[in-house]
């Protein structure tokens, strides 16, 4: 699900651009995003943030794996990370800034836990 999230948000963003602006500008999509209302711009930002979070989580788990850590020991941290990242776009799109920041913090703490566990296993 986490792998599909940025693509799902991209599809919703395309739908939003088509609905709000009448067309999807594939020639200069980032410039077109600036023409969206604030919710549409936040949807785009949520998509970008989802890609960034995916890379952070993937790198954290890879480090733990390469350190020889039993990945089953990271199950709770991984589930909490995924849950917070699935809720994050909703908070982002609806402008719930404090909840969005709290969800991002939870996700970061999960990654810090995973990386720290991996480093301690070396």
C-alpha positions in Angstrom: 0.0 0.0 0.0 2.8 2.4 0.9 4.3 1.8 -2.6 1.1 2.7 -4.3 0.3 5.8 -2.2 2.3 8.4 -4.2 0.8 7.0 -7.5 -2.7 7.2 -6.0 -2.1 10.8 -4.9 -0.7 11.6 -8.4 -3.9 10.2 -10.0 -6.0 12.2 -7.6 -3.9 15.3 -8.4 -4.5 14.7 -12.2 -8.2 14.4 -11.6 -8.1 17.7 -9.5 -6.2 19.5 -12.2 -8.7 18.4 -14.9 -11.6 19.3 -12.7 -10.3 22.7 -11.6 -8.5 23.8 -14.7 -10.2 21.9 -17.5 -7.1 20.1 -18.6 -3.9 18.4 -17.6 -0.8 20.2 -18.7 1.8 17.4 -19.3 4.1 19.9 -20.9 4.6 21.9 -17.7 2.7 20.2 -14.9 4.6 21.8 -12.0 3.7 25.3 -13.3 0.0 24.2 -13.6 0.0 23.1 -10.0 0.5 26.7 -9.0 -2.9 27.6 -10.6 -4.8 25.1 -8.4 -6.6 26.2 -5.3 -4.9 25.6 -1.9 -6.4 22.1 -1.5 -5.2 21.1 -4.9 -1.7 22.5 -4.2 -1.7 20.6 -0.8 -2.6 17.4 -2.7 0.4 17.9 -4.9 2.6 18.6 -1.9 1.2 15.4 -0.2 2.2 13.4 -3.2 5.7 14.8 -3.2 6.0 14.1 0.5 4.8 10.6 0.1 7.7 9.9 -2.3 10.1 11.3 0.2 8.7 9.3 3.0 8.8 6.1 1.0 12.5 6.7 0.3 13.2 7.3 4.0 11.4 4.2 5.1 12.9 2.0 2.4 16.4 3.2 3.3 15.8 2.6 7.0 14.6 -0.9 6.5 17.4 -1.6 4.0 19.9 -0.5 6.6 18.4 -2.7 9.2 18.3 -5.7 6.8 22.0 -5.1 5.8 22.9 -5.0 9.5 21.4 -8.5 9.9 18.6 -7.4 12.1 15.6 -9.7 12.3 13.0 -7.6 10.5 10.2 -9.2 12.4 11.4 -7.2 15.4 10.5 -4.1 13.5 6.9 -5.0 12.8 5.3 -2.6 15.3 7.5 0.3 14.1 6.7 -0.5 10.5 2.9 -0.8 11.1 2.9 2.5 13.0 4.9 4.1 10.2 2.6 2.9 7.5 -0.5 3.9 9.4 0.8 7.4 10.0 1.8 7.8 6.4 -1.6 6.6 5.1 -3.3 9.2 7.3 -0.8 12.0 6.5 -2.2 12.9 3.0 -5.7 13.3 4.5 -4.3 15.7 7.1 -2.3 17.5 4.4 -5.1 17.9 1.9 -7.7 19.1 4.5 -5.2 21.6 6.0 -5.0 20.0 9.4 -1.5 21.3 9.9 -1.0 20.2 13.6 -2.2 16.6 12.9 0.0 16.5 9.7 3.0 17.5 11.7 2.3 15.0 14.4 1.9 12.2 11.9 5.1 13.2 10.2 6.9 13.2 13.6 5.6 9.7 14.4 6.8 8.5 11.0 10.2 10.0 11.5 10.5 8.5 15.0 9.7 5.1 13.6 12.5 5.5 11.0 14.9 6.7 13.7 14.0 3.6 15.8 14.6 1.3 12.8 17.9 2.9 11.9 19.1 2.9 15.5 18.1 -0.7 15.9 20.0 -1.6 12.8 23.1 0.3 13.9 23.0 -1.3 17.3 22.9 -4.7 15.6 26.2 -4.1 13.9 
